[in-house]
């Protein structure tokens, strides 16, 4: 049975919360579940853009790399937005405030990358030459994981995920022939477009 990203992120956060209440030996499994939760959150956001990302590349990227590729094509995809609807007499009318449907919470790329790697470092065996970039004492690790649980809750709780219709410009990378699809409005913000082909990364001005 296939599980949706929405269901998986909730299951992973619930498992992490329960494991955090156990002994210090369970800390590594808390990190594992929180990383699974983070991945499910990103995959849920990427799914609404699935027709614009090369499937073969998405399958090879880590979640933050796929999210970065999305932002290269549509910078606004990284902003949290409130979604609402209202009935108006005309497009120019401002008589009624929109009724809130929900909030589309989006992670910041820098936070996403740093958190993903930090959780990954919890899963490695300790060795003499490692760089001490993560908390080593169980109480410090537990404090970090408890804080991350709170940070992830807005992405897991009642939320919406949607991509607003945009005018898309499509063209092929002249080096690898990957089709690049970029929002026309994004071209005004981007000085160059980077190919999202997994093994390419060429840039076009």
Beta strands, then each sheet from edge to edge (+ up, - down):
strand 1: 81-85
strand 2: 99-104
strand 3: 168-172
strand 4: 179-183
strand 5: 193-194
strand 6: 203-204
sheet 1: 1+ 2-
sheet 2: 3+ 4-
sheet 3: 5+ 6-
end
